[in-house]
Amino acid sequence: MLSSFLAIFLAVFLAELGDKTQLATLLFASNPETPKILVFLAAASALLATTALAVAAGALFDRHLAALPLKGIAGVGFIAIGVWSLYGQLSGG
């Protein structure tokens, strides 16, 4: 059970590093008028809520999702997002 916890933690932690959510949180925290504890609690609550929705959806659709090649679909999706991001950066967009 501990190894599953660590695998999930590391996967989500690494996926969240530098993403738009973290950058938005950083920008909110950079506002000197906004209490940092408020930024932390609001961002943590939002992540907790979205994670609860993802777990509920996974539990609800587990039989349907198990038949899909999710790792492949996720891999292609991440590559597509990366190519799109690079294209936008290189084209000045």
N, C-alpha and C positions, 0 to 999 in steps of 0.2 A: 504494500500500500504506500509506503514511503517513497519507493522508486517511482510509482505512478504520480504521486504528488509532485516530486521534484521535476519529472519530465514535463508535466503540465505547466508548472510554475515557470520553468526555464523557457518553454516554447512561447508562452504568453508574454513573459517579461521581455524576451528578445524581440518579439513581434511589436511590442509597444514602444520600444526605444526609438526615439526620433520620429514617431508617426505624428499625424496631424493633431491627435488628441493631446499628446504630450507637449507639442509646440503651442497649442492653444492654452494649455494649463500654464506653461512658462510665461506666455504673454500676460495672462491674468495676474500671475504672481509678480510680474515686473511693475504692476501699477502700485505706486507707493500709497495710494488711498485705500487699497483693498487689503483687509487683514489676511495674512498668509494662512492662518488656520481656516479661514472661510474658504479660500481657494482649495486647500487640501481636502476639507470635508465635502465640498461640493463636487470636486473632481472624483474623489474616492466613491462617493455615493452614486454618481453617474456611471462609473465603471462597474460598481456592484450591481446596479439595476440592469445594465446591458448584459452583464455576465449571467444574471439570473434569467433573463429572457433567452439567451443562447442555450443555457442548460435546459430550460423548460421546452424549447423548440426541439432540441436534440432528443430529449426524453419522449416527446410526443411523436416525433417522426423517426424514431430509431430503426424501425424495420425498413422503412423506405430509404433512409440514408445509408444503411448498411449495404444495400445493393449497388450503391454508386461508388465509383472510384474517386473518393473525396480527395485523397492525397494528390492524385494526378490533376484533378480539376483545380485544386488550390494552387498547385505548382504552376500550371498554365496561367491562372489568374494573376499570380504574383509576377510572373515574367511579363505578362501583358501590361500590368500597371507600371512595372519598371521601364519597359520600352516606351510607353506613353509619357512617363515622367521625363525620361532622357530626351525624347523627341521635343517635348515642350521646352525643356531647358536649352537644348541646342538651337532650336528655332527662334529663341527669344520670347516664347509665349508664356 
